[in-house]
Amino acid sequence: MTMALWRLVTLVVAFLVVDARSSGRSKYAGGGGGGGGSSSTIGHKSGGDGGGPAAAPEPSNGGYGYYSTNIYDVLSFGAKGDGVTDDTHAFLAAWNQACKVESSMVEVPANFVFLVKPLVFSGPCQNNLVFQVDGTIVAPTSAKAWNGTSLLQWIEFARVHGLLLQGSCTGAINGNGPAWWNSSCKAKGHKTSKSCDIPTAVRFYGSSNVVVQHLAIVNSPQTHLKFDSCQGVVVNNVTISSPYTSPNTDGIHLQDTRYAAVRSSRVSTGDDCVSIQTGCSNIEIFDMMCGPGHGISIGGLGRGGTKACVSDVSVHDVVVHTSQNGVRIKTWQGGSGSVSSVHFHNIAVLNVSNPIVIDQFYCDGRSCHNQTSGVSISDVSYKNIRGTYTQKSNIHFACSDSVPCVGIVVANVELLSARGYDDIPAFCWNSYGEIFSPTVPQVTCLQQGKPKLGQVQSSYDGC
């Protein structure tokens, strides 16, 4: 075993040791607690090199369990738990009662399988509400169960504040994905027809101080866990899984969400382990096992000429294995806005096709035309990234002709071919930054300093 591969194995073992301490406290500390209250933040920097985002607010108990004095078992509201009977109304009835009472719990008991149709758990609710999943919740297998309503989500928590969604070793949320995947737009080779809408398994919308922990979400029709327009999110010790061939099955999707931490989790899907979209800031992803899948991605951003803003993202102490990508930033031509202050540190990649990617010419397979405007990318660092890649691509910085990438930092990067390729150079296009230590491969293509003022689009930012 070469010294480089030995260092890689050592890093993976170190990750597993850290992950075994999943009962430990997150780096995030403090924050407001309780439903209906305003969220608070602490100006805390993440661990590792180069700083990072401020902390996510947590419930006052630290985000690892509320004390519930009022338990509302869905069986008491008429649920059968036989996997065949529609238990939707029982779930809603239990929620509506628990929502009114402080320190309450909706209990989904073990050893039962509950079939529920699409439903929305609405808030705001009283303080310290727990949704405890000890049994299995399964989705319908036919779009008819949506009865003409939007197919975009199955289980939704809307406008809740201070909620703990918690699983156990016996509980799971099962989206019955195999019944949906063959009808997806990607499987059919087109991407725009509304008839191809397929639901996300669990979505949080307009919510704050939310903790999701110790939960298994499997075989979602599309994205497994989505946070949209949220603030103060902690995802801890969550297992998400679907086959590598399942289309558009992102693990965790963040959109218009601020102050979020994803930690000590395992994600293996047919798409991105974590997808960070426009409107996100102060995001930290750490102590995570990702793969198989498409890696950890920011974007695609700027599609259809839209403005996209992402800032203060830290991804560190992560293992990505058997994946299409390692860590990636992807933007469409023609957009505007910016991606800034992004740190990828202490990452092991094992048999990953493309370990490090910036792609400002992203196109998902359709015909894409060259355009001059673009989403700017600045202040992105890659430090202590080691491992193996399987394609003839290791470091790929493809930046816009009119909006160069600036402030790229590369240090202590060592990427070796798993297939014996030799001397494959890094690729750079219109990218500027600094190299702080010898790297494998050598990144001789990165231009030093900053581009001339005339090369830079004048009004691309505005975030």
C-alpha positions as CSV (number, residue, x, y, z in Angstrom):
1,M,0.0,0.0,0.0
2,T,1.4,3.4,-1.0
3,M,1.9,6.1,1.7
4,A,-0.8,8.2,0.0
5,L,-3.4,5.4,0.2
6,W,-2.4,4.6,3.8
7,R,-3.1,8.3,4.7
8,L,-6.5,8.0,3.0
9,V,-7.4,4.8,4.9
10,T,-6.3,6.6,8.1
11,L,-8.7,9.5,7.3
12,V,-11.6,7.1,6.7
13,V,-11.0,5.3,10.0
14,A,-10.8,8.7,11.8
15,F,-14.2,9.5,10.2
16,L,-15.7,6.3,11.5
17,V,-14.5,6.9,15.0
18,V,-16.0,10.4,14.9
19,D,-19.2,9.0,13.5
20,A,-19.5,6.5,16.3
21,R,-19.8,9.4,18.7
22,S,-23.1,10.4,17.1
23,S,-24.7,10.9,20.5
24,G,-22.3,13.8,21.1
25,R,-23.3,17.4,20.9
26,S,-23.2,19.4,17.6
27,K,-20.8,22.2,17.3
28,Y,-23.8,24.4,17.1
29,A,-24.8,25.7,20.5
30,G,-27.4,27.9,22.0
31,G,-30.4,29.4,20.1
32,G,-34.0,30.0,20.9
33,G,-36.3,27.1,21.7
34,G,-39.9,26.6,21.3
35,G,-42.7,27.1,18.9
36,G,-43.8,30.5,17.8
37,G,-40.7,32.2,19.2
38,S,-38.2,34.0,17.1
39,S,-35.0,32.2,16.2
40,S,-31.7,33.4,17.5
41,T,-28.2,33.0,16.2
42,I,-24.7,32.9,17.6
43,G,-21.7,34.2,15.6
44,H,-19.8,31.0,15.9
45,K,-17.1,29.8,13.4
46,S,-17.0,26.2,12.2
47,G,-14.0,23.9,13.0
48,G,-11.3,23.2,10.5
49,D,-9.3,25.6,8.4
50,G,-10.4,28.9,7.1
51,G,-13.5,29.6,9.2
52,G,-17.1,29.0,8.1
53,P,-20.7,29.9,8.6
54,A,-22.3,31.1,11.8
55,A,-24.1,28.6,13.9
56,A,-27.6,27.3,13.4
57,P,-30.0,28.1,16.2
58,E,-31.1,25.0,18.2
59,P,-33.9,24.3,20.5
60,S,-33.0,25.2,24.1
61,N,-32.5,21.5,25.0
62,G,-29.6,21.3,22.5
63,G,-31.6,19.5,19.8
64,Y,-31.4,16.0,21.2
65,G,-34.8,15.3,22.7
66,Y,-37.7,17.0,24.3
67,Y,-39.4,15.9,27.5
68,S,-43.0,15.1,26.5
69,T,-45.7,14.9,29.1
70,N,-48.6,14.6,26.7
71,I,-48.5,11.7,24.2
72,Y,-50.9,11.4,21.4
73,D,-50.7,7.9,19.9
74,V,-52.1,7.7,16.4
75,L,-53.7,4.3,17.3
76,S,-55.9,6.1,19.8
77,F,-57.2,8.3,16.9
78,G,-58.3,5.3,14.8
79,A,-55.2,4.3,12.9
80,K,-55.0,0.6,12.1
81,G,-51.4,0.2,11.2
82,D,-51.9,-2.7,8.9
83,G,-50.2,-1.2,5.9
84,V,-53.5,-1.3,3.9
85,T,-56.0,0.9,5.7
86,D,-55.8,4.6,5.0
87,D,-54.5,6.1,8.3
88,T,-54.3,9.7,7.1
89,H,-57.1,11.1,9.1
90,A,-55.9,9.5,12.3
91,F,-52.4,11.1,11.8
92,L,-54.0,14.5,11.3
93,A,-56.2,14.2,14.3
94,A,-53.3,13.3,16.5
95,W,-51.3,16.2,15.2
96,N,-54.1,18.7,15.6
97,Q,-54.5,17.7,19.3
98,A,-50.8,17.7,20.1
99,C,-50.2,21.0,18.3
100,K,-52.5,22.7,20.9
101,V,-50.6,21.4,24.0
102,E,-47.1,22.4,25.2
103,S,-44.5,19.6,25.6
104,S,-46.5,17.1,23.6
105,M,-45.7,14.2,21.3
106,V,-47.3,12.5,18.3
107,E,-46.4,8.9,18.6
108,V,-46.2,6.5,15.7
109,P,-45.8,3.2,17.6
110,A,-43.4,0.4,16.7
111,N,-44.4,-2.9,15.1
112,F,-47.1,-1.2,12.9
113,V,-47.1,-0.1,9.2
114,F,-49.1,3.0,8.5
115,L,-50.3,3.9,5.0
116,V,-50.9,7.6,4.7
117,K,-51.9,9.7,1.8
118,P,-50.4,13.1,1.1
119,L,-50.9,15.3,4.1
120,V,-49.8,18.7,5.6
121,F,-49.0,19.1,9.3
122,S,-49.6,22.8,9.8
123,G,-48.4,25.1,12.5
124,P,-47.6,27.2,14.4
125,C,-48.0,24.9,17.5
126,Q,-47.2,25.2,21.2
127,N,-43.7,24.8,22.4
128,N,-41.6,21.6,22.4
129,L,-43.6,19.4,20.0
130,V,-42.2,16.0,19.1
131,F,-43.2,13.8,16.2
132,Q,-41.9,10.3,17.2
133,V,-41.6,7.7,14.4
134,D,-41.1,4.2,16.0
135,G,-43.2,2.4,13.4
136,T,-43.1,2.5,9.6
137,I,-44.9,5.1,7.5
138,V,-45.5,4.1,3.8
139,A,-46.6,6.2,0.8
140,P,-49.3,5.3,-1.7
141,T,-48.1,3.8,-4.9
142,S,-50.5,5.6,-7.2
143,A,-50.8,9.3,-8.1
144,K,-54.6,8.8,-7.7
145,A,-54.1,9.1,-3.9
146,W,-53.2,12.8,-4.5
147,N,-56.7,13.4,-5.7
148,G,-55.8,16.2,-8.1
149,T,-53.6,18.0,-5.5
150,S,-49.9,18.9,-6.1
151,L,-47.7,15.9,-6.6
152,L,-44.7,17.8,-5.4
153,Q,-44.7,16.4,-1.9
154,W,-46.1,13.6,0.2
155,I,-45.5,14.5,3.9
156,E,-45.2,18.3,4.6
157,F,-44.6,20.2,7.8
158,A,-45.6,23.8,7.2
159,R,-44.9,26.9,9.4
160,V,-43.8,24.9,12.5
161,H,-41.3,26.3,15.0
162,G,-39.3,24.3,17.5
163,L,-40.3,20.8,16.2
164,L,-38.3,17.6,16.8
165,L,-38.9,15.0,14.1
166,Q,-37.3,11.9,15.6
167,G,-37.0,8.2,14.6
168,S,-35.6,5.2,16.4
169,C,-34.0,1.9,15.4
170,T,-37.4,0.5,14.6
171,G,-38.9,3.4,12.6
172,A,-38.7,4.5,9.0
173,I,-40.5,6.6,6.4
174,N,-40.8,4.6,3.1
175,G,-41.7,6.5,0.0
176,N,-42.4,3.4,-2.1
177,G,-40.1,4.8,-4.8
178,P,-40.0,1.8,-7.2
179,A,-43.7,2.5,-8.1
180,W,-42.7,6.0,-9.3
181,W,-39.2,5.9,-10.8
182,N,-40.1,4.5,-14.2
183,S,-42.5,7.4,-14.7
184,S,-40.0,10.1,-13.8
185,C,-39.1,12.7,-16.4
186,K,-35.4,11.7,-16.3
187,A,-36.3,8.1,-16.9
188,K,-38.5,9.2,-19.8
189,G,-35.8,11.4,-21.3
190,H,-37.6,14.7,-20.9
191,K,-37.7,17.3,-18.0
192,T,-40.4,19.8,-18.4
193,S,-43.8,18.1,-18.5
194,K,-45.9,18.7,-15.4
195,S,-47.4,15.3,-15.8
196,C,-44.0,14.0,-14.6
197,D,-44.3,15.7,-11.2
198,I,-43.1,13.2,-8.6
199,P,-43.3,13.8,-4.8
200,T,-40.7,14.6,-2.2
201,A,-41.0,12.3,0.8
202,V,-40.6,14.8,3.6
203,R,-40.7,18.6,3.2
204,F,-40.4,21.4,5.7
205,Y,-41.7,24.8,4.6
206,G,-41.5,28.2,6.3
207,S,-40.3,26.6,9.5
208,S,-37.6,27.5,12.1
209,N,-35.7,25.7,14.9
210,V,-36.3,22.3,13.4
211,V,-34.4,19.2,14.4
212,V,-34.6,15.9,12.4
213,Q,-32.6,13.1,14.0
214,H,-32.2,9.3,14.3
215,L,-34.6,8.8,11.4
216,A,-34.5,6.5,8.3
217,I,-36.0,7.8,5.1
218,V,-35.9,5.2,2.3
219,N,-36.9,4.9,-1.4
220,S,-38.4,8.3,-1.9
221,P,-40.2,8.9,-5.2
222,Q,-37.9,11.9,-5.7
223,T,-36.0,14.0,-3.1
224,H,-36.0,12.4,0.4
225,L,-35.8,15.4,2.8
226,K,-36.3,19.0,1.7
227,F,-36.1,22.3,3.6
228,D,-37.6,25.2,1.9
229,S,-37.7,28.8,3.3
230,C,-36.5,27.6,6.7
231,Q,-34.2,29.0,9.4
232,G,-32.4,27.1,12.1
233,V,-32.2,23.5,11.0
234,V,-30.3,20.6,12.5
235,V,-30.1,17.2,10.8
236,N,-28.4,14.6,13.0
237,N,-27.8,10.9,12.6
238,V,-30.2,10.4,9.7
239,T,-30.0,7.5,7.3
240,I,-31.2,8.1,3.7
241,S,-31.1,5.4,1.1
242,S,-32.4,4.5,-2.4
243,P,-30.7,2.7,-5.3
244,Y,-28.0,4.4,-7.3
245,T,-30.2,4.0,-10.4
246,S,-33.2,5.8,-8.9
247,P,-33.7,9.1,-10.7
248,N,-33.6,12.6,-9.0
249,T,-33.6,11.0,-5.5
250,D,-31.5,13.7,-3.8
251,G,-30.9,12.9,-0.1
252,I,-31.1,16.4,1.6
253,H,-32.2,19.4,-0.4
254,L,-31.8,22.9,1.0
255,Q,-33.4,25.9,-0.6
256,D,-33.9,29.5,0.7
257,T,-32.7,28.2,4.0
258,R,-30.3,29.8,6.5
259,Y,-28.3,28.5,9.5
260,A,-28.5,24.7,8.9
261,A,-26.3,21.9,10.1
262,V,-26.2,18.4,8.6
263,R,-24.1,16.0,10.7
264,S,-23.3,12.4,11.5
265,S,-25.5,11.0,8.7
266,R,-25.3,8.5,5.9
267,V,-26.8,9.2,2.5
268,S,-26.8,6.8,-0.5
269,T,-29.1,7.7,-3.4
270,G,-29.4,8.1,-7.1
271,D,-28.6,11.8,-7.0
272,D,-26.8,14.4,-4.8
273,C,-26.3,13.4,-1.1
274,V,-26.8,17.1,-0.2
275,S,-28.1,19.7,-2.7
276,I,-27.7,23.4,-1.8
277,Q,-29.8,25.7,-3.9
278,T,-30.4,29.5,-4.1
279,G,-31.1,31.5,-1.0
280,C,-29.0,29.4,1.3
281,S,-26.4,30.8,3.7
282,N,-24.6,29.7,6.8
283,I,-24.7,26.0,6.0
284,E,-22.4,23.4,7.6
285,I,-22.1,19.7,6.6
286,F,-19.8,17.5,8.6
287,D,-19.1,14.0,9.9
288,M,-21.0,12.5,7.0
289,M,-20.8,9.4,4.8
290,C,-21.9,10.1,1.2
291,G,-22.4,7.5,-1.5
292,P,-23.1,6.0,-3.8
293,G,-24.7,9.0,-5.5
294,H,-23.7,12.2,-7.1
295,G,-21.8,13.7,-4.2
296,I,-22.3,17.0,-2.5
297,S,-23.4,19.9,-4.8
298,I,-24.1,23.6,-4.7
299,G,-26.5,24.2,-7.6
300,G,-27.4,24.1,-10.4
301,L,-27.9,27.8,-10.0
302,G,-29.1,30.5,-12.4
303,R,-31.3,28.3,-14.6
304,G,-33.5,30.3,-17.1
305,G,-31.7,33.5,-16.4
306,T,-32.6,33.6,-12.7
307,K,-30.7,35.2,-9.9
308,A,-29.1,32.9,-7.4
309,C,-27.3,33.7,-4.1
310,V,-25.4,31.2,-1.9
311,S,-22.9,32.1,0.8
312,D,-21.0,30.8,3.8
313,V,-21.0,27.1,3.2
314,S,-18.6,24.7,5.0
315,V,-18.3,21.0,4.1
316,H,-15.7,19.2,6.2
317,D,-14.7,15.8,7.7
318,V,-16.7,14.0,5.1
319,V,-16.2,10.7,3.2
320,V,-17.6,10.5,-0.4
321,H,-17.4,7.1,-2.0
322,T,-18.5,5.4,-5.3
323,S,-20.0,8.6,-6.6
324,Q,-20.3,10.6,-9.8
325,N,-18.8,13.6,-8.1
326,G,-17.1,14.5,-4.9
327,V,-17.7,18.2,-4.1
328,R,-19.2,20.3,-6.9
329,I,-20.4,23.8,-7.7
330,K,-22.6,24.0,-10.9
331,T,-24.2,27.0,-12.5
332,W,-26.1,27.6,-15.7
333,Q,-25.1,30.1,-18.3
334,G,-27.3,33.2,-18.4
335,G,-28.0,33.5,-14.7
336,S,-26.9,36.2,-12.2
337,G,-26.0,36.5,-8.5
338,S,-23.1,34.9,-6.6
339,V,-21.6,31.9,-4.8
340,S,-19.2,33.1,-2.2
341,S,-17.2,31.9,0.9
342,V,-17.3,28.2,0.4
343,H,-14.9,25.8,2.2
344,F,-14.3,22.2,1.3
345,H,-11.9,20.8,4.0
346,N,-10.8,17.4,5.3
347,I,-12.5,15.2,2.7
348,A,-11.8,11.7,1.7
349,V,-12.9,10.6,-1.8
350,L,-13.0,6.9,-2.6
351,N,-13.5,5.7,-6.2
352,V,-15.2,9.0,-7.2
353,S,-15.5,9.9,-10.9
354,N,-14.9,13.6,-10.5
355,P,-13.6,14.6,-7.1
356,I,-13.4,18.4,-7.4
357,V,-15.7,20.3,-9.8
358,I,-16.6,23.8,-10.7
359,D,-18.8,23.9,-13.7
360,Q,-20.2,27.2,-14.9
361,F,-21.4,25.6,-18.2
362,Y,-23.8,23.2,-16.5
363,C,-26.3,21.6,-18.9
364,D,-28.5,18.7,-17.9
365,G,-28.6,17.0,-21.3
366,R,-30.8,19.3,-23.3
367,S,-29.5,21.7,-25.9
368,C,-27.9,24.7,-24.1
369,H,-26.8,27.9,-25.8
370,N,-23.8,29.9,-24.9
371,Q,-24.6,33.1,-23.0
372,T,-22.5,35.9,-21.6
373,S,-23.9,36.4,-18.1
374,G,-23.4,34.0,-15.2
375,V,-23.4,33.4,-11.5
376,S,-20.1,34.6,-10.0
377,I,-18.0,32.2,-7.9
378,S,-15.5,33.6,-5.4
379,D,-13.6,32.7,-2.3
380,V,-13.7,28.9,-2.6
381,S,-11.1,26.8,-0.7
382,Y,-10.1,23.1,-1.1
383,K,-7.9,21.9,1.7
384,N,-6.9,18.4,2.8
385,I,-8.7,16.5,0.2
386,R,-7.3,13.0,-0.6
387,G,-8.4,9.9,-2.3
388,T,-8.9,8.1,-5.6
389,Y,-10.8,8.9,-8.8
390,T,-12.1,6.6,-11.5
391,Q,-12.3,8.8,-14.6
392,K,-9.8,11.0,-16.4
393,S,-10.9,14.0,-14.3
394,N,-9.6,14.9,-10.9
395,I,-9.7,18.7,-10.6
396,H,-12.0,20.6,-13.0
397,F,-12.4,24.3,-12.8
398,A,-14.5,25.4,-15.8
399,C,-15.4,29.0,-15.3
400,S,-17.4,31.5,-17.4
401,D,-15.7,33.5,-20.1
402,S,-17.4,36.7,-18.8
403,V,-17.5,35.9,-15.0
404,P,-14.2,34.3,-14.0
405,C,-13.9,32.3,-10.8
406,V,-11.7,34.3,-8.3
407,G,-10.2,33.5,-4.9
408,I,-9.8,29.8,-5.4
409,V,-7.5,28.3,-2.8
410,V,-6.0,24.8,-3.1
411,A,-3.8,23.2,-0.4
412,N,-2.9,19.6,0.6
413,V,-4.8,18.0,-2.2
414,E,-3.7,14.5,-3.3
415,L,-5.9,12.6,-5.8
416,L,-4.7,9.3,-7.3
417,S,-6.1,7.4,-10.2
418,A,-7.9,4.2,-9.1
419,R,-7.3,2.8,-12.6
420,G,-3.7,3.5,-13.0
421,Y,-3.8,6.7,-15.2
422,D,-0.6,8.7,-15.0
423,D,0.1,12.4,-15.2
424,I,-3.5,13.6,-15.8
425,P,-3.3,17.3,-15.3
426,A,-5.9,19.5,-13.5
427,F,-8.2,21.4,-15.9
428,C,-8.8,25.2,-15.5
429,W,-10.6,27.7,-17.6
430,N,-10.7,31.4,-16.6
431,S,-10.1,30.6,-13.0
432,Y,-7.9,32.6,-10.6
433,G,-6.5,31.8,-7.2
434,E,-3.5,30.4,-5.2
435,I,-1.8,27.1,-4.5
436,F,-0.4,26.9,-0.9
437,S,1.3,23.5,-1.1
438,P,2.3,20.9,-3.6
439,T,-0.7,19.0,-5.0
440,V,-1.3,15.8,-6.9
441,P,-2.1,16.5,-9.6
442,Q,-0.2,19.7,-10.0
443,V,-2.6,22.6,-10.5
444,T,-0.4,24.7,-12.9
445,C,-3.4,25.9,-14.8
446,L,-4.8,28.1,-12.0
447,Q,-4.0,31.8,-12.8
448,Q,-2.5,33.8,-10.1
449,G,-4.0,37.0,-8.7
450,K,-7.2,38.5,-10.1
451,P,-8.5,39.1,-13.6
452,K,-8.2,42.4,-15.2
453,L,-11.2,44.7,-14.4
454,G,-12.3,44.7,-18.1
455,Q,-12.7,40.9,-18.0
456,V,-15.3,40.8,-15.3
457,Q,-19.0,41.2,-15.8
458,S,-19.9,44.5,-14.2
459,S,-23.3,43.7,-12.6
460,Y,-23.3,40.0,-11.9
461,D,-23.5,40.1,-8.1
462,G,-26.2,42.1,-6.3
463,C,-26.7,39.5,-3.6
